[in-house]
């Protein structure tokens, strides 16, 4: 399954924020998803906030079913379907139904675990999903990837999933993830992108995410940045230019494309481009500007 998924994905796909999808009418979404496919991108992913999050989003399987219905060949992945908002049976049957309806076009991305022992809880959740899948809709098969950051999460993905789908990480993390999960698992990193020449404007877009509380002082993200060598000077306040520039690809099309290619060189199978933009059509405008360098469109 991993080899076939790699083949179908190609090199570059698209990741869209929950807020962008929530704010975009369905009729507009359909047109933009078709446009993304015609630009030659290999996949399309959307986020789902955890239960109790300060931001909202559309329900993951409904949203990704819309993506599949609006396109013909593109692979669709949940980035992520949140484990805090559905029981294991609902997670599996939702994924299996989409996999049955659209063979070889759906990838289940999982994550969002919380509590004092989140990885233990996620392992228990995955085993519960497997127990359900053994008897309920067992035939439709779909790859699953985890929103894994650190070594323990990578081991869990290696042993109980088909790979990893990390969010807001530098190229160094892609190399660490590949080393941890080995050659037989998928590595599908998210890469935030701003086609913006002004450093303050570009960096401000990522700092707004940090300042909104998406990456807190004690979050798994911050702990992982420390693991990668960033220190208090990088992680305090609005975060250092060094950290921001390592996470966000900004500048002209060639500069951004070079960062995306660096993930592939570090071991990624497929890189997800997340354009920072005011709305979905504006995001796809950026994807169109990048397409000649990424997909040849």
N, C-alpha and C positions, 0 to 999 in steps of 0.2 A: 504493500500500500504506500509506503514512503517513497519508493522510486517512482511510482506512477504519479503521485501528488507532486513531486519535484518537477516532473516533466510537464504537467499541466499548468503549474504555477508560472514557470519561466523565471525571469530575473526580478521584475518589479511589479508591485501591486499598489493599491491605494487604501489608506486608512482614514476614516472620517469620524470626527468627534460626535459624541452623543448630542451635545447642544446644537450642533449644526444640523443634524438630522431631525431633531425635534422641531426646530424652527422652520424647516423647509416643507412646504406642502407636498403631499404625495405626488401630485401631478408633475410638479417641478422635479422631484426626485427621479421619477421614471425617465424623464428626458435627460437628466444629467448622468444617470447610470448608463444609459445607452451611449451617451457621448464618451464616457470613460472607456467603455468596451471598444468603441470604434477608434480610440486613441491607441489601442494595443496593449493596455495594461492587463496583467494576467490574473489579478484578483481584486476583490473589493471587500473591505472589512469595516465594521462599525462597533462602537463601544456601547456598553450598558452599565450605568452607575450601580453601585451597591445599594442594598436596602438602607434607608436612612441618610443617604448622601444629600448634601445641600443642593446638588444639581439633579435634574431629571433627564429622562431619556425615553425613547420608545422601547417597547418590549422586544427583546432580541430576536426571537424566532419569527415574529410577525415582520419586523423590519428586514431581516435577512431573506425571508420568503419574498418580500417585495423586490429586493435586489435581484434575486434569482429570476423572478417572473419578468422583470424588465429587461433582461439580457438573454443572450443565447448560449454563450460558451464560457464566459468568465467564471472563475472559481470564486465562491463567496465564503468568507470566514467570519466567525464571531470574535470580536477583538476587544472585550471578551463577553461571553455569556456569564453572568455573575451567579456564583453558587449561593449567594445570600438571598436570592429572590425566588428560587424554585427548588423543590425536592428532587432527589436523584431520578425518580421515575419520570418527572416532568422534563428534566434535562435530557434524558436519553430519548424519550418518545418524541420530543420536539426535534431533536437532531436527526433521529432515524426517519422521521416523516419527510423532512427536507431532503435527506440523502436518497430516500426512495423516489421522491418526486423528481429530483434532479441528480441522476447518477453521476458520480465522480466530480461533482461541482461544489460540494459542501465540506468545510472544515470546522470542527467545533473547537473554539478557543475557550478555555475555562480559567477562572481565577476569582479574586475578590474575597478570599477567605479571611476571617477575622477571629478575634479572641486571643486568649493567652497562649495557645499552642496552634497557630494557624496551619502549619504544615501537617501536623498530625490530623487535624480536622479535615484538611484537603485530601490526605491519603484515605481516610475513612470514607469520605464522600466519593472518591473515585472507585473504591471497592464496592460501594453501594450501587453506583451506576453500572458497574460490571455485573453485579448480581441481577439487577433488573434486565439488563441486555441479554442475559443468558436464556430468558424465557419470553420476554415481551419485545416484539419486533426485533428478533435476533438477526434477520437476514440483511437489512440495509446496513452496510458498513460505511464508516466515515472515520477519517483521521481526527485525532484530538491533540491539541497542543496546550501547554500550560503557560500562564503568565509568570514564569519563573525568573528569579533574579539571582539568588545566592546558591552556594554549593549544595545545600540540603534540598532546595527546590529543584535544582538541576538533576540530582539523583532521583528524586521522585518522578520527574518527567522522563528520565531515561528508563526507569523501571515500569512505569504505569501509564505512559502516554507515547505519542509519536514524535514529540519534540517540544520546542519552547517558542513562545511569542512574547519577548520582553518589550517594555514600554519605556520611553524617555531614557535611553541608555547610550553611552558613547560607543565608538567602534571597539574600544578595548574590551567592553563587555561581550560583544559578539564573539571575539576570539576566545574569551573565557568560557562562554556557553558552548561553543563548538568543542573545546577540549574536554568539557565536563560530560556532555551527552554522547560524544563519539560520532563516528561517521554515519551511523545507521538511524539517526534521528534528525528531524527537521529543525532548523534554526531560522526563525522568521522575525527579525527585528523591526520595530517601528522606528521611523526617522522623521522627526519634526522638521519642516522646511519653511523658509520665508524667502521669497524672491524679492529681496530688499537690500539696497546698497548702503543704507545708512545704519551704522552699527547700533546706535542707541535705539532706533525704531525697531530693528530686528530683535535685539536682545530684550527689549521691553515686552515683546509679545510672549516670550517664554517666561520672563519674570512675573508677568501677570498670572500665569498658571501657578507658579510657586507661591505668590502672594495670596492667591485665593485659597491656599491650604491644601492643594493637591499633593504636595510633597512636604510633610511636616518634619520637625526636628527629629522625631522618633519613628518616622515611617520606615518601612522596608527599603524604600528608595534611598533615603539618606544613609541608612546603614550600608547599603550596597555601594554608594558612592565612596564612602570611607574605605570599604574593602578594595576599591579600585585605585585608592591612593589620594583621594581628595581630603582636605583637612578642614579645620574650623574656619580658616580664612575663606575657603571656597564655599562653605555651606552656611555661613552666617548671613543675616540681612537679606539682600536681594540676590545673593549668590554671586560668586566671582565671574568676571568675564571668561576666565579659563573654563570653568564648569559649563557656563551657558554655551560657549562656542563649541565645546566638545559634544554637547547634546543637540544643539540646534544647527542645522545646515542653512546658512544664509549667504546672500550675495547674488551673483548673476547665475545664469543657467549652468555654465560650465563648472563653476565652483560647487554648486549644489550637487550636480551630477557626479563630480569627483568624490564627494563624501559618500554618496549612495554606493558608488563602486567600491569604496574602501570597505564597506560592510561585506560585500561579496568576497573581496580579497581576504578578509579576516575569517571567513568560514560560513557566512550566511548562505542559505539556499535561495532566499527570496527576501527582498527588502520592501517594506511598506512605506510609501510616501504620504506624509500627513501635511498638506499645505495649510499654513495659517492664513485664513481669509475670513472676510466678514460674513460670507454666506456660501452656500453650496455652488452656485454658478461661478462665483469668484474663485473658489478652490479649484474647480475644474479648469478655469482659465489658466491658473498656474500649472496644472498638470499638462495642459496643451502646450505651454511654453517649454516644458521639460521633455515632452514626448520625442522630439527629434533626436535627443541625446540618449534617451532611455529605451524607447521602443522602435525607433526608426519611422514613426508616423509623421 
